[in-house]
Amino acid sequence: MTDPARRRNIADALARAQQALAVADAALGIGSAADAISRAYYAALHYLRALMFARGFDPRTHAGAQHLFNQHFVKSGLFPARTNRLLAALQKQRELADYDPATIFDSADVEQQIADARSFGSSVVDLLRREGMLDDRVD
């Protein structure tokens, strides 16, 4: 992957993450907790993909992205191990939200999941900026 392509992929992934967070906020606002949870997870996944693109990876599965994250970002100390647990929890809640209609979600828990995805995203953007992969216009 060339540097311009890498930067474009990173920017696209970050834009999709921001869109997913906006949809999560909107879904929670209209009382659709399950949709909000799903979008919060996908926001985190898009942030994760931005990190993968920064390293020249293009994972094809959610599990592949999480494995590469652990291998290249957690084991190296760039992210704490608790981030793996956060991503796993977001994924588990997304699966319940998408596939188990009997599951009821507390709005405070949903708000926390959105905040967790947003916090992860801030950490990702900070790292990408420190590594020179973003310009100052990207949030």
N, C-alpha and C positions, 0 to 999 in steps of 0.2 A: 504494500500500500504506500503510495507516495505521500509526502508530507501534506500537500494541499488536499488530497483525498482524505487523509487521516483527520485533518482539521475540520473538513466539511462533515465527516461522519460524526465527529465529536459534537459539533454545533447542532447537527440534526438530532442527535440523541438527547442533548440538553434541552432543545426546544420541545421535543416530545415529552420529556419529563415534566417540564413546566406546564404543558397542556394537560397532562394527566393530573397534576396537582390542582389545576384550576377546575377540572371536571370533578375531582374528588370533593373539593370545597362546595361546588354547586350541588352535587348529589346529596351531600350531607345537609345542605341548606333546604332542600325540598323533602327531606326525610327518607332518602334512599340510602340507608347505611350500607347495605351490601354493595351497591355500586361504588360508594365512596371508598370502601375497603379495597375493592378490586383495583380502582384507579390509583390508590396510594401505593399498592404493590407495584403496579406497572410503572409508576413514576420512579420508584427505587430501582427497578430493573433497567430503565432507560439510563439512569445515572450510572448504574453498574456497567452498562454497555459503553458509555462514554469513556470510562476508565479502561475498558478492554481495548477500545479503538486507540487510545493513547499509547498502548503498548504494542499495537500492531495486530491484535487478536480480533477475530470476528466470530465469537461463539454462536453456535446454531441452536443451543438449548439453554433453558434457564439453569439447569444443573451444571452445564458446561461453564456458564458465566460465573456461577458461584464457586466452582472449583478453581477456575483461574484467578478469581478474586482472592480466595484463600491463599493460593500458591504464591501470587505475585504482590499482594498488597497487605495481607495479614501476617504471613510468615516473615515478611521483610520489615514489619513494624510500622508500615505506613498507616495502617488502620488497626485499632484494637480488636482482639478476638471477639469481643461482645458484638461487634458489627455482624459477624456471621450469624449469631443468634437472632439479632434483629431482622436480618434478611430472611432467615428461615421462618421466623414468627410471622412476618408479613406475608410470606408465601402460603403458609398454613391457613392463615385467616382468609386470604384471597380464595383458596380452594374451597373453604367452607362457604364463603359468600357466593361463589359461583355455582357450587354444586350441591349444597345442602339447604334447601328452602326452609327447613325447620329451625335452623340456627337463627337466633335473635341476637342482635348486636346492640350493646349499650352505646349511646351517643358519645359519652366521655371516652370510652375505649376507642371509638372510631376517630375522634379528634386526636387522640394520642398517636394512633397509627399514622395519621396524616402528618402530624408534627414530626414523628420519627423519620418518615420518608423525606420530609423537607430538610431535617437536620442532616441526614445522610447526604442529601444533595448539596447542601452547603459545604460539607467536608470534601465532597468530590470536586466541586468547583474550586475550592481553595487549593487543593492539591494540583489540579490541572493548571491553575494560574501560576502557582509556584514553579511548576515544571515548564512554563512557557508555552503551554498548549492552548492558551486562551488569551484573547486581548482583553482590555479593561471593560469593554462594553458588555460582556457576557456576565449574567448573574446566575 
